[in-house]
Amino acid sequence: MNRITFIGAGNMGSAMVGGLVKSNLVSAENITVANRGQDKLEKIKKEFGVGVTSSNRDAVKGADMVIFAVKPNMIKKVLEEVCGLIKDTAIIVSVAAGITIEEIEEYLGYDKKIARVMPNTPALVGEAMSAIAVNNKVNEDDLEKIYKVFNSFGKAEIIEENLMDAVVGLSGSGPAYIFMFMEAMADAAVLSGLQRDKAYKMVGQTVLGAAKMMLDSGKHPGQLKDMVCSPGGTTIAAVEVLEENGLRNAVIKGQLACVEKSKQMSKDK
C-alpha cells in the first residue's frame, strides 16, 4: 500500500492512525486524514505528522485503502459524497457499527473490494480487538493488508459477516462489562480499607496480567482459575460466593442481550 486515507478523526480514527504510524507499517507522509473539524485535524497533524484535509472527496482520490471511521448515522452521506472517486483497485474498509457490506456495495458498487471491521475502544491504547469480514472481491493479498493494518494497534481476527453481532456482544461491548467488574473489585477493596487510587492501580494490573496469562499460555481460563484456587483457601471461598450469586449466568445473559440488541438495531435501520 502506498497511500491510506482515513475519513473521520474521532477517537477511533485517531487511535488507528496513531497505531499505524507507531508501527511503521505505513509512513506518516503516506497517510491522509479527512475531517470537517479543523481543530481535530490540526491536533492529529501535529501529533502524528500525517496529511490532513477537510475535503472527503480530495482525500479518497488515488488512495490504495480508504478507511471510513465515521459514525453509523453519517456514513451513508459520506459514501454518497465520495461515490465514483475511489479507484477500482482500492480496498474500502468501514468501521461503522451495524452498517453491512451490502449497504456499502449499494453506494460504491458491487465490484469494489469492501471490508467491514469491528474494533473496540482499547484501540486508544494500542490494544484493540478487531473482527474483519470481507466481500468476495477481496483476495488473499488484500486481506493480508487489512489484517496488518488492524493488527498494528492490537489484535485482529477474520470472521464471517453473519457473526458480527456476536462480536459486538463480546469484544465490541466487552470493555464495559470488564470496567464494571473492575469497579466492583475496587469498591470491595476500598470497603476493606485500601485507598481508592491504589485499588484502581491494583485491579487494573491484575486484569492486565490475567489477560496476558491466558493469551500467552494458551491455557483454558478455567484451568488458570484452578491454578489460583488452593484447597480450602481464600480464592475458592470467593469463587463459591460468585457462583452462588450467578456471576457466570449474569455475564452470559447480559452479553446475549447485547447481541440481540445489535441484531434489532440492524433490522430497524
Steps between C-alpha positions, in 0.01 A plus 500: 500500500633841405221716636239458773217745558292528816161667482433616855734613778303405811635282780498182294640661185776674695587178682534311172716772347723503806536123496598498135758775538656347813521156340682641193270289282424810295701821511325812626543683168294227330205540736225756443227582751181678399272666754264798508634642825826690458595471868514121481694514175762732644535282808546178302742667259712632785498169689563259214632706208237373254335691220162656576212645304143613558395356163387136495494510122861611472613253765378184327648575158794270426485324840587129509289448812215718626389449860164649593520579872181701529188447709238261356248781454750691285654234279232485231526874443879469475476204262270702273751785506798291388318260268687469170821656632663193657721310259391151398798322659463668838406306812202656677465446875211605723509500880147642528305271733193334351571600140517187285730431208197483272391849604842636410492313169168667419670840515846428363438205268494122518836482323688669786725330758319559827572403860292553811698521823393518865785634719450600863598790724833353623624612158565824687787328685613275215321191633190473282324178413373529144281261300529514119241388244542549124309461175595261218699766314768506771781259417758344732751777441238766575393316815859484622530877457181561699614259769837674536336842537270389782766285662720810527296632795392176666385160380274405210296196401332422167136390530186449292283811491200318648697468826548875538214534752671240720819708476309811607384312810848369580789730410302801377311559826717276718722778640192645676429172680863474608505860623191426710668193649819697568304779667321249724832337595648839585194594707538179700866582560409850619237350729778279637712809576718545189547848354301546180789608279697194604193279451454617140868451421498151647182388329618639167829315517324186621266495201786582261714222643218245497422578135866467405525167681208361302623628163865406550445159657220383271342333803125482559385778738348237726838332531664830591225563757566160654869588535406785738251297704692319775304233691305662783655838415386859463450500122269198489293663775452804278426282195231314694322827586531632142346176370224516762411851383490402133807675358528275195128507425487880534790541258351259245152656516638853481719420202216324316278804564767711330507262202121514464501880523764515227286277275190710568679827425612361163141403417364840607726702267 
